[in-house]
């Protein structure tokens, strides 16, 4: 597997950030359309929990990419 370029890593981070934002917007939209009942409250809690889990996973990957970018920068002795 070829080592990614700095632009490829930056693009991957930007795509993941956009995905995280889109997931948040979708979750908010879903919650807004739920009825105000105990079932709606339960569904809202489930949606928010899933949103937090997904966002956490995406942020973990973003952190790993940034760490990788820093490692590449140090190994190449250049700014990535």
HUZIZI-V279025 format. One record per pair of residues at least 6 apart in sequence whose C-alpha atoms are under 8 Angstrom apart, sorted by the first residue. I is the first residue (numbers start at 1). J is the second residue. D is the distance in whole Angstrom. If there is no record, write none. Layout:
# HUZIZI-V279025
i;j;d
I;J;D
I;J;D
This chain:
# HUZIZI-V279025
i;j;d
6;69;7
6;80;5
9;65;7
9;66;8
9;69;7
13;62;6
13;65;7
16;58;7
16;62;7
17;58;8
17;62;8
20;54;8
20;55;6
20;58;7
23;51;7
23;55;8
24;51;6
24;55;8
27;47;6
27;48;7
27;51;7
30;44;8
30;47;8
31;43;8
31;44;5
31;47;7
34;40;5
34;41;8
34;43;8
34;44;7
69;80;6
70;80;7
72;80;7
73;79;6
73;80;5
